[in-house]
Amino acid sequence: MFGSMPSAEPSANESVKAVTAATFKADVIDASKQALVLVDFGTPRDSLCAQMSAMLEKIARASKGAVKIARIDVERDAAVAQQLGVRSAPSVFAFYQGRPVDGFSGAVPEAQVKAWVDQLVRTTGAKGAEEVGFETAYRQAEESLAAGDVSRAAAIYADILEMEPSNATAYAGAVRCLLHEGELARARAMLDAAPADVAKDKAMDSVRAAAELAEQAEAGRGQSAALEEAVEKNPDDHQARFDLALALYAEGQREKAVDHLLDLVKRARSWNDDAARKQLVKFFEAMGLSDPLTISSRKRLSSVLFS
């Protein structure tokens, strides 16, 4: 649907390469310009080296292509090890953007190795082809959703989830598509069924807020005309104005909904335990912090609160 994507779990051939002096430049120096390359110096005849190799391969497989392993047998290619100052095996050197960035020697527990690699990925900003592919897919889905092509956005998110069921960004996107289609019950069911690691991801915060807002606004759907009349008759009917904002939001009139809540904040900031401001915050979370309306409305709210 959104172009060719890498498989969700790279094969050993994709994440691990046996490297020699002749291939070191291509498989380490050049390859490190696309990913973080861990050069694994060891020998398969040594049990500690074999354990380290297995650890590194496991970490590489879980990295979505951000980490590659270049394996060098120090007995067969001693020259490379000597050039890099390797004095014992196992030893691991990390290369990124064509140069060594860190390393260690000896038997190290798996948890420490993983933490070391995670830190390197964060500090270098290394991204594999799969992660880059996902980012392209996210962008395509967001653009489709913004253009009103909900079915295409939903199909893109479904493709990602088929490859990576625990992808929180795609999971949240799929829920948002249901909300755009008015499938509130299905969206709630999907939120409730989210795996624990997905449910606690920050990507779920805005879509969870959007679902709660949609549920809250459902009761007021179709009542905007009557509520507008009530507000016109009595501009200080705070409850009517608050309910009108929810009804307008439910009908897709976001700007008018925001305007009424801002007006309510101006008129009675502390009414109903600061209800108008809190509702605006829910609007912002549901719309997304990068939404142009969110950005402009937050500025307006700040000017009201701090004037």
C-alpha positions in Angstrom: 0.0 0.0 0.0 2.8 2.5 0.9 5.6 1.0 -1.1 8.2 -1.7 -0.4 9.0 -2.1 3.3 11.7 -4.1 4.9 10.6 -7.3 6.7 9.8 -6.7 10.4 12.6 -9.1 11.5 15.9 -8.9 9.5 17.5 -12.2 8.7 20.9 -13.1 10.0 22.4 -12.4 6.6 21.0 -8.8 6.7 22.1 -8.0 10.3 25.4 -10.0 10.5 28.3 -10.2 8.1 31.6 -12.1 8.3 34.2 -9.5 7.6 37.8 -9.8 6.4 40.6 -7.3 5.9 39.6 -7.1 2.2 35.9 -6.3 3.0 36.5 -4.1 6.1 36.1 -0.8 4.2 32.8 -1.8 2.5 31.3 -3.8 5.4 32.3 -1.5 8.3 33.5 2.0 7.2 31.0 2.4 4.4 28.2 0.5 6.1 28.5 2.7 9.2 27.3 5.7 7.2 23.9 4.0 7.0 23.7 2.3 10.4 25.6 1.7 13.7 28.1 -1.1 13.0 29.3 -3.2 15.9 32.6 -5.0 15.0 32.6 -8.3 16.9 36.2 -9.5 17.3 36.3 -13.1 18.5 36.7 -16.7 17.5 33.9 -19.3 17.3 36.1 -21.8 19.2 35.9 -19.7 22.4 32.7 -20.1 24.4 32.8 -16.4 25.7 33.2 -15.1 22.2 30.3 -17.3 21.0 28.1 -16.0 23.8 29.0 -12.4 22.9 28.3 -13.0 19.2 24.9 -14.5 20.1 24.1 -11.4 22.3 25.0 -8.9 19.6 23.0 -10.8 17.0 20.0 -10.8 19.2 20.3 -7.0 19.8 20.8 -6.3 16.1 17.7 -8.3 15.1 15.6 -6.2 17.5 17.0 -2.9 16.3 14.9 -2.6 13.1 18.0 -2.3 11.0 19.7 0.5 13.1 22.4 -1.9 14.2 24.6 -4.2 12.0 27.2 -6.7 13.1 30.5 -7.1 11.4 32.1 -10.3 12.7 35.9 -10.8 12.5 37.7 -14.0 13.4 40.8 -12.7 15.2 42.7 -16.0 14.4 42.1 -15.7 10.6 42.3 -11.9 10.3 44.7 -10.9 13.1 46.0 -7.9 11.0 42.7 -6.0 11.3 42.6 -6.6 15.1 46.1 -5.5 15.5 45.5 -2.3 13.5 42.6 -1.4 15.8 44.6 -2.2 19.0 42.5 -5.3 19.9 44.4 -7.2 22.6 41.8 -9.8 23.7 38.7 -11.5 22.6 35.8 -11.0 22.8 36.1 -7.3 22.0 33.5 -5.0 20.4 34.1 -1.7 18.5 31.2 0.5 17.5 31.6 2.4 14.2 29.3 5.2 13.0 29.7 7.6 10.1 33.0 6.0 9.1 34.8 6.2 12.4 35.0 4.2 15.7 32.9 5.8 18.5 33.2 3.4 21.4 34.1 -0.1 22.4 34.7 -2.6 25.2 36.6 -5.9 25.8 35.9 -9.0 27.8 32.8 -10.8 29.0 30.0 -8.3 29.7 26.4 -9.2 30.9 23.7 -9.0 28.2 21.8 -6.2 30.0 24.9 -4.0 30.0 25.6 -4.7 26.4 22.1 -3.9 25.4 22.2 -0.6 27.5 25.5 0.3 25.8 24.0 -0.3 22.4 20.8 1.6 23.2 22.9 4.6 24.4 24.9 4.6 21.2 21.8 4.4 19.1 20.4 7.4 20.9 23.5 9.5 20.9 24.4 8.8 17.2 20.8 9.0 16.0 21.3 5.8 14.0 18.3 4.6 12.0 17.9 1.5 9.9 16.2 1.1 6.6 13.1 -0.3 8.3 12.7 2.6 10.7 13.2 5.1 7.9 10.5 3.2 5.9 8.1 3.4 8.8 8.6 7.1 9.1 7.8 7.5 5.4 4.7 5.4 5.9 3.6 7.5 9.0 4.0 10.7 6.9 1.9 9.2 4.0 -0.8 8.1 6.4 -0.9 11.5 8.1 -1.1 13.3 4.8 -3.9 11.0 3.7 -5.9 11.5 6.9 -5.5 15.3 6.6 -6.7 15.1 3.0 -9.8 13.2 4.1 -8.7 9.9 2.6 -9.3 7.8 5.7 -9.4 4.5 4.0 -5.9 4.9 2.6 -4.6 6.0 6.0 -6.2 3.1 7.7 -4.7 0.7 5.1 -1.2 2.1 5.7 -1.5 1.7 9.4 -2.9 -1.8 9.0 0.2 -2.7 6.8 2.5 -1.5 9.5 0.7 -3.4 12.2 0.8 -6.6 10.2 4.6 -6.4 10.2 4.9 -5.0 13.8 1.8 -5.6 15.9 3.3 -3.6 18.9 3.9 -0.4 16.8 2.2 2.2 19.0 2.3 4.9 16.4 0.5 2.8 13.9 -1.9 1.5 16.5 -2.8 5.0 17.6 -3.2 6.0 13.9 -5.6 3.1 13.3 -7.7 4.2 16.3 -7.7 7.8 14.9 -9.0 6.5 11.6 -11.9 4.8 13.3 -12.7 8.1 15.1 -12.6 10.0 11.9 -15.2 7.6 10.4 -17.4 8.0 13.5 -16.8 4.4 14.6 -16.6 5.4 18.3 -17.5 2.0 19.7 -14.9 0.2 17.6 -12.3 2.8 18.5 -13.0 2.4 22.2 -12.8 -1.4 21.8 -9.4 -1.1 20.1 -8.1 1.2 22.8 -9.3 -1.2 25.6 -7.6 -4.1 23.8 -4.3 -2.4 23.3 -1.3 -4.5 24.5 0.3 -3.1 27.7 3.4 -1.9 26.0 1.3 -0.1 23.4 -1.2 1.4 25.9 1.6 3.1 27.9 3.3 4.6 24.8 3.1 8.4 24.5 1.8 8.0 21.0 -1.5 6.8 22.5 -2.1 9.9 24.7 -3.6 12.2 22.0 -5.8 9.5 20.5 -7.0 8.4 23.9 -7.9 12.1 24.6 -9.7 12.3 21.2 -11.7 9.2 22.0 -12.7 10.5 25.4 -13.7 13.8 23.9 -15.7 12.2 21.2 -17.6 10.2 23.9 -18.1 13.3 25.9 -19.4 15.2 22.9 -21.7 12.5 21.6 -24.5 13.4 23.9 -24.5 17.0 22.6 -24.4 16.1 18.9 -27.1 17.9 17.0 -28.0 20.3 19.8 -25.8 23.2 18.7 -28.7 25.3 17.3 -30.7 25.2 20.6 -27.6 25.8 22.6 -26.6 28.8 20.4 -30.0 30.3 21.0 -29.6 29.8 24.7 -26.3 31.6 24.7 -27.6 34.4 22.6 -30.4 35.0 25.1 -28.1 34.8 28.1 -24.4 35.3 27.3 -23.6 34.5 31.0 -25.2 31.0 30.8 -21.8 29.4 31.3 -23.1 25.8 31.2 -24.9 26.4 27.9 -21.8 27.9 26.4 -19.7 25.0 27.6 -22.2 22.5 26.2 -22.3 24.4 22.9 -18.5 24.1 22.6 -18.7 20.3 22.9 -21.6 20.1 20.5 -19.8 22.2 17.9 -16.6 20.1 18.3 -18.7 17.0 17.8 -20.0 18.5 14.6 -16.6 19.3 13.3 -16.8 23.0 13.9 -13.5 23.1 15.9 -12.7 26.8 15.6 -16.1 27.9 16.8 -15.8 25.4 19.7 -12.5 26.8 20.7 -13.8 30.4 20.4 -16.6 29.7 22.8 -14.3 28.0 25.4 -11.9 30.9 25.2 -14.8 33.3 25.7 -15.9 31.3 28.7 -12.4 31.5 30.2 -12.5 35.3 29.7 -15.9 35.6 31.3 -15.5 33.2 34.2 -12.0 31.7 34.4 -12.7 29.7 37.6 -16.2 28.5 36.7 -16.9 24.9 37.5 -13.4 24.3 38.8 -11.6 25.7 35.7 -13.7 23.6 33.4 -13.3 25.7 30.2 -9.5 25.7 30.4 -9.3 22.0 31.1 -11.6 21.3 28.2 -9.4 23.4 25.9 -6.4 21.3 27.0 -8.4 18.2 26.0 -9.1 19.8 22.6 -5.4 20.4 22.1 -4.4 16.9 23.1 -7.1 15.4 20.7 -6.2 17.7 17.8 -2.4 17.2 18.3 0.2 19.7 19.5 1.4 20.3 15.9 -2.1 21.2 14.6 -2.2 24.8 13.4 -5.4 25.4 15.4 -3.8 24.0 18.5 -0.8 26.3 18.1 -2.8 29.4 17.6 -5.4 28.6 20.3 -2.7 27.9 22.9 -1.2 31.3 22.2 -4.7 32.9 22.6 -5.3 31.0 25.8 -2.0 32.1 27.3 -2.7 35.7 26.5 -6.1 35.4 28.3 -4.6 33.7 31.3 -1.7 36.0 31.7 -3.3 39.3 30.7 
